[in-house]
Amino acid sequence: MSTGTTAPASDPPLEEMAAAAQRIRRAIVEMTTAAGSGHPSSSLSAVEIMTALYCGGLLRHDAARPEWPERDRFILSKGHAAPILYAVLAERGYFGAEQLASLRRIGSPLEGHPNMRRLPGVEASTGSLGQGLSIGLGHALAGRVDGRDYRVYVLLGDGEVQEGQVWEAVMAAAQYRVASLTAIVDHNKAQQTDLLERVVDYRPLAAKWEAFQWHVQEVDGHDQAAVWQALAAARDVAGRPQVIVAHTVKGKGIPWVERDFSYHGKALPADEAERALALFAADGDEGE
């Protein structure tokens, strides 16, 4: 676990990010299985995205000062994937890792969806899908008014992008040329009840964002170097907001979950969790 201020880096610390990704995947499985509920598959698809931001030196933040005015903001619009956010915040020292075991328990600040009033490092209370990009746009415009140079990152689910409010925010951000705003779409191709293409097929996705005058990149969302490079490149775009369409796999790292979208809102039972955790043990590291 790392602590302290993180400032933009010039090169990706790939080994450190890979090790963090293993720990974070383990934490996601452990906390959701302990809770007997949650969204492990939706969290696992975003691990490389989150480690690039928080563990790759791209997000300017300080766990010791979670309300530092100059910090960059991260908003988890797909709030049901709260386990990935909690695991990353614990990894970066916002609270003790032992607290992860309290996920979804009565009285715990680790609620089923992020609550900004209860946990340091949570920038927005999310879970009602479609709202996060609007919130992020508000943060970015507030920074402009206040004369601060922080950046705002918003992680969206691809099922969520079917919501109309998302596209209202897309249009407004382009209209106001909000270059401090970066959206990341966790494009794992599945949503709660079915594959995305069988619910509302809005492909091609990247072309739609381009039509709204956003700077667009498409990457393999599990290629840690590619994700890091895309996020780094987004910081250098002037005059318009940016989106990264990250092609991911729901339940990444657990083969039987990758093949079955019905794990969307289902924790792994204890026997399956044990099998999964064995997959995430790094060389010489049994998950400690």
C-alpha positions in Angstrom: 0.0 0.0 0.0 1.3 3.5 -0.9 0.6 6.8 0.7 1.3 10.4 0.1 1.0 12.9 -2.8 0.9 11.6 -6.3 1.9 13.9 -9.1 1.9 13.2 -12.9 4.8 10.9 -13.9 6.8 10.9 -17.1 6.9 7.1 -17.5 4.6 4.3 -16.5 5.7 2.3 -13.5 4.4 -0.9 -15.1 5.8 -3.4 -12.5 4.2 -1.5 -9.6 0.9 -1.2 -11.5 0.8 -4.9 -12.3 1.5 -5.8 -8.6 -1.2 -3.4 -7.5 -3.7 -4.8 -10.0 -3.2 -8.3 -8.5 -3.8 -7.0 -5.0 -6.8 -5.0 -6.1 -8.4 -8.0 -7.9 -7.9 -10.1 -4.8 -9.5 -7.4 -2.6 -12.5 -7.2 -4.9 -13.2 -10.9 -4.7 -12.5 -11.1 -0.9 -14.8 -8.2 0.0 -17.7 -9.1 -2.2 -17.6 -12.8 -1.1 -17.4 -11.7 2.5 -20.4 -9.5 2.0 -22.3 -12.1 0.0 -23.3 -9.4 -2.5 -22.0 -6.7 -4.7 -20.7 -6.4 -8.2 -17.3 -8.1 -8.6 -17.4 -8.6 -12.4 -18.2 -4.9 -13.1 -15.3 -4.0 -10.8 -12.8 -6.4 -12.3 -13.2 -5.0 -15.8 -11.9 -1.6 -14.6 -8.8 -2.7 -12.7 -6.2 -1.6 -15.2 -8.0 1.7 -15.7 -8.0 2.5 -12.0 -4.4 1.4 -11.4 -3.2 3.6 -14.2 -4.9 6.6 -12.6 -4.2 6.0 -9.0 -1.0 3.9 -9.0 0.6 5.2 -12.2 1.4 8.7 -11.2 -1.3 10.3 -13.3 -3.9 11.4 -10.7 -2.8 14.3 -8.6 -4.0 13.4 -5.1 -2.9 13.1 -1.5 -4.4 10.5 0.8 -3.4 12.5 3.9 -5.4 15.5 2.5 -8.4 14.1 0.8 -10.0 17.6 0.5 -6.8 19.3 -0.9 -8.2 22.0 -3.2 -5.7 21.3 -6.0 -6.3 17.6 -6.2 -7.6 16.0 -9.4 -11.1 14.6 -9.1 -12.2 11.0 -9.9 -15.9 10.2 -10.2 -17.1 6.6 -10.4 -20.3 7.1 -12.4 -20.9 3.4 -12.6 -21.4 3.4 -8.8 -22.4 -0.2 -8.5 -18.7 -1.0 -9.1 -17.9 0.5 -5.7 -15.6 -2.4 -4.8 -13.0 -1.3 -7.3 -13.0 2.3 -5.9 -12.8 1.0 -2.3 -9.9 -1.4 -3.1 -8.0 1.4 -4.9 -8.5 3.9 -2.1 -7.3 1.4 0.5 -4.3 0.6 -1.8 -3.4 4.3 -1.8 -3.8 4.8 1.9 -7.1 6.6 2.3 -8.1 4.1 4.9 -6.9 0.8 6.3 -7.2 -2.3 4.1 -8.8 -4.2 7.0 -11.9 -2.0 6.6 -12.6 -3.6 3.2 -14.1 -6.6 5.0 -17.0 -4.4 6.2 -18.4 -3.9 2.7 -22.2 -3.5 2.7 -22.4 -4.2 6.4 -24.8 -2.1 8.5 -23.0 1.0 9.8 -20.0 0.6 7.4 -19.0 3.6 5.3 -18.3 1.1 2.5 -21.8 1.2 1.3 -23.1 -0.7 -1.8 -22.6 2.5 -3.8 -20.1 5.3 -2.9 -21.2 7.9 -0.4 -19.1 11.0 -0.4 -20.2 12.0 3.1 -18.9 8.8 4.7 -15.6 7.9 3.1 -12.5 10.0 2.3 -11.5 10.0 -1.3 -15.0 9.7 -2.7 -15.8 12.8 -4.7 -19.4 12.1 -5.6 -22.3 9.9 -4.3 -23.2 7.8 -7.3 -25.2 4.7 -8.2 -28.2 6.3 -10.0 -26.7 5.7 -13.4 -26.2 8.4 -16.1 -25.4 11.2 -13.7 -21.6 11.0 -13.2 -20.6 12.8 -16.3 -22.8 15.7 -15.5 -21.3 15.8 -12.0 -17.8 15.7 -13.4 -18.6 18.5 -15.8 -19.8 20.6 -12.9 -16.5 19.9 -11.0 -14.5 20.9 -14.1 -16.5 24.2 -14.6 -16.1 25.0 -10.9 -12.4 24.6 -11.3 -12.5 27.0 -14.2 -14.4 29.6 -12.2 -12.1 29.2 -9.2 -9.0 29.5 -11.3 -7.7 26.0 -10.4 -5.9 23.7 -12.8 -7.1 20.3 -11.5 -8.4 17.6 -13.9 -11.6 15.6 -13.6 -11.9 12.0 -14.6 -15.2 10.1 -14.9 -15.5 6.4 -15.3 -18.7 5.3 -17.0 -20.2 1.9 -17.7 -21.1 1.1 -21.3 -24.7 0.1 -20.4 -24.9 3.5 -18.6 -24.0 5.3 -21.7 -27.5 4.4 -23.1 -28.9 7.0 -20.7 -29.9 10.4 -22.2 -28.4 12.5 -19.5 -24.9 11.2 -20.5 -25.3 12.7 -24.0 -26.6 16.0 -22.6 -23.4 16.2 -20.6 -21.4 15.2 -23.7 -22.9 18.1 -25.7 -22.5 20.7 -22.9 -18.8 19.8 -22.2 -18.0 20.2 -25.9 -20.0 23.5 -26.1 -18.0 24.9 -23.2 -14.7 23.4 -24.4 -13.9 21.8 -21.1 -10.4 20.5 -21.7 -9.9 19.5 -18.0 -12.6 16.7 -18.3 -11.7 13.2 -19.3 -14.3 10.5 -19.6 -13.4 6.8 -19.6 -15.9 4.2 -20.9 -15.5 0.8 -19.4 -16.7 -0.9 -22.6 -17.1 -4.5 -21.3 -20.0 -5.2 -23.7 -22.4 -6.5 -21.0 -24.9 -5.0 -18.7 -27.2 -6.3 -15.9 -29.5 -8.5 -17.9 -27.8 -9.2 -21.2 -25.2 -8.3 -23.7 -25.2 -4.6 -24.5 -25.8 -5.3 -28.2 -29.1 -7.1 -27.4 -30.4 -4.3 -25.1 -29.6 -1.1 -26.9 -26.9 -1.5 -29.6 -25.4 2.0 -30.0 -22.2 0.9 -31.9 -20.0 2.4 -33.2 -19.4 4.1 -29.9 -16.2 6.1 -30.6 -17.7 7.7 -33.7 -20.6 9.1 -31.7 -18.2 10.8 -29.3 -16.2 12.2 -32.2 -19.4 13.6 -33.7 -19.9 15.5 -30.5 -16.5 17.1 -30.9 -14.6 15.2 -28.2 -11.1 14.0 -28.5 -11.4 10.2 -28.8 -9.0 7.3 -28.1 -9.7 3.6 -28.2 -7.6 1.2 -26.2 -7.4 -2.4 -24.9 -8.5 -1.6 -21.4 -6.4 -4.5 -20.0 -3.2 -3.4 -21.6 -1.7 -1.4 -18.7 0.8 0.5 -20.8 -1.8 1.4 -23.4 -4.3 2.6 -20.8 -1.5 4.7 -19.1 -0.4 6.2 -22.4 -4.0 7.1 -23.4 -4.6 8.9 -20.1 -1.3 10.7 -20.3 -2.1 11.8 -23.9 -5.5 13.1 -22.8 -3.8 15.6 -20.5 -2.2 17.3 -23.4 -5.4 17.9 -25.4 -6.3 21.5 -25.6 -9.7 23.1 -26.2 -12.0 20.1 -25.9 -12.9 17.3 -23.5 -11.5 13.8 -24.1 -12.9 10.3 -23.9 -11.1 7.0 -23.8 -13.1 4.0 -24.9 -11.5 1.1 -23.1 -12.4 -2.3 -24.5 -12.6 -4.6 -21.5 -13.8 -7.9 -20.3 -16.4 -8.2 -17.6 -15.0 -10.3 -14.7 -11.5 -10.0 -16.2 -9.1 -12.6 -14.7 -11.7 -15.2 -13.7 -12.3 -17.4 -16.8 -15.7 -18.7 -15.8 -17.0 -15.3 -14.9 -15.7 -13.7 -18.1 -17.9 -16.1 -20.0 -21.1 -15.5 -18.0 -22.6 -12.0 -17.7 -25.1 -13.3 -15.1 -22.4 -12.6 -12.5 -23.2 -8.9 -12.9 -24.6 -8.4 -9.4 -23.5 -11.7 -7.8 -20.7 -12.3 -5.4 -18.7 -15.5 -5.9 -19.5 -18.3 -3.4 -16.6 -19.3 -1.1 -15.4 -22.2 -3.2 -15.3 -20.1 -6.4 -13.6 -17.3 -4.6 -10.9 -19.6 -3.4 -10.2 -20.7 -7.0 -10.2 -17.1 -8.2 -7.9 -15.9 -5.5 -5.3 -18.5 -6.5 -5.3 -16.9 -10.0 -4.4 -13.5 -8.5 -1.4 -14.5 -6.4 1.6 -12.7 -7.7 5.0 -14.4 -7.8 6.2 -14.8 -4.3 3.0 -13.2 -3.0 0.2 -15.1 -1.6 -2.0 -12.0 -1.5 -0.5 -10.3 1.5 
